[in-house]
Amino acid sequence: MCKRLLAALLGTLSLASLQAQQKYTNPVFDQDTPDPTVVQAPDGTFYAYGTGGTCRKSTDLVHWTDEGVALERPTWNDSVRTDKNGKQHPMRFSLWALDVSRVKKDRYLVYYASAFWGNETRTGLGVAEGTSPTHFTDRGRMFRSTEIGVQNSIDPCYVEEGRRKYLVWGSFSGLYMGQLSKDGKQLKRPNELTQLAGKAFEGAMIFKRNGYYYLFASVGTCCEGERSTYRTVVGRSRRLAGPYVDRQGGRMLDNHYETVIKGNDRWRGPGHNSEIITDKKGQTWLLYHAFDAQDPSKGRVLLLDRLLWDQDGWPSVAGGTPSTTPQDAPAL
């Protein structure tokens, strides 16, 4: 009996020791995963999605496997452009910046941008849904930029507040919020939008903590490889509708912000962060993309870092830049 108890105790200590020693080093997925979003399935598995509809799977946020494409490129926005000589050119609008949320135990809502680089008017948002985290069915267009009066309507973010559903979106033409219908598939009042931030931002994500709403966003250039200046920034408010401000009270509506993550010699253009994940120790974690200066041809790969909160409730990552050395893994 004593031997069994001793063996059990040693086993527990060994497991605890292994867990304590678990480390990771960025990147956590060394393939192109731009504009990541993350959702947790009922069984605890995490799924991360990138521009293009790609899907990655993990049980610990550190080791990820490729699950293929969860949403095929929608075609509802495809068009034809006629040049000055009368020649027609097909315009195939790409699938950008998915935002995936589990709204019920077995139901997922997906908001996405249908975008064409350089076109900020026909670009718009669509919605898809599914009962599996690895396969979604498109439900079509919600609106185009010209139809909603918000130029460059991309980068959606779903937010729930009580029983109400909202969508936040925008890219360098203001960040806006509108209330969604009960089923989440359309705006409830398209003519009643709230502007949350000015023209410096895109890639919005809202996180509530200790009575504050934190509006995370990205500023700078996203897509110039090792020359990218992208970085993650934040403001906060006591109200979902804002105003969101920096430490000194400067409004995001006036393009003020606090910097959360900026690039370093190894990782360039870090930004467009996912939803925040809280582990079993109460630690908060952020997935985001960045270019590897050692090989920017890989595209925007997937990075993970812990968010730290100071005594005034402002978030940052250690050193203010992506980690380059082994880090303690999330407690999952």
C-alpha positions, 0 to 999 in steps of 0.5 A: 500500500505504501509503495503504491502511494509512493509511486502515485506521489512520484508520478504526480511530482513527475507530471508536475515537473514536466508541466513546469518545464514545458517551454515554447519558442516562437513561431508556434506555427511556421507557415503563412497564417495572416490575420489569425483568429482563434476559437475553442471547441467544446472538447477544449481543442483550439482552432486558429484561422487565417486569411484564405480560410486556412485552419490550424488545430492545437490542444496547447496553443503551442503545437499546431497542425494544419487542418486544411481550409475551413471556408472556401473563397466566396464568389459573390463579390467577383466582378470584371474591370474594364481598362481604358482601352476597353479590355476586360479583366476578371476581379476575383475577390479574396477571402481575408481576416476571418473572425470565428466565434462559437455562439452555441455548443455546436454552432459557429458564426464566421464573419469575413472580408471579401477583398481585392487589394487596392479596391476599397469600395466594392470590398465588403463583409460576408457571413458563414456558419457551421456545426464543425470548427473545420468546415463552414458554409458561406451564407453570402454578403452582409454589405459592401463598403459603398452600401454601408458608407464605411470605406474599406469595410474589412477585418470584422470582429464579433462582440456579445454584450448581454443578449445583444450581438455587435460587429466591429470592423474597418481599415484605415478609414475608421473603426465602426460598430453596429448591432447585429440581428438576433441570428447574427447574419445582418446588421439590425440598423445599418444606418445607426453605426458607432465610430470607435476609432480614427483612421490610423487603425485596422484589425479590431478586437475587443476584450473585457477585463475588470470593468474595462473594454479594451479595443486592440487594433493594428497600425502601420503597414502590414504586408511589406515583408521585413519592411513592415511597420505593423504593430498592435496597439490598444485603448480602453473604455468603461463603455462598449461604445467608447470613447476609447482612450490611452493612458493620458486620456487621448481618444482613439477617435483622434488616433491616440493609442498605447503600443502593446507589441512592436517589431524587433530584429527577428520579428517584423510587423507583428499585429492583427491579433486573435481573441485573448485566451485565458489559461487555467492560471488566469494568464492571458495569451495572444496569437498574432502574425509577423514576418520572420526577418530570417526568411520573410518569404514564408509569409506572416507566421503564427506567434504566441506571447503572454499578455501582462497587465500592469497595476493600472490595468494596461496590457503589454508583452514582456519587453514590448516585442515578440519573444525570441527565447524559450518561454513558459507555455500556457497552463492548459 
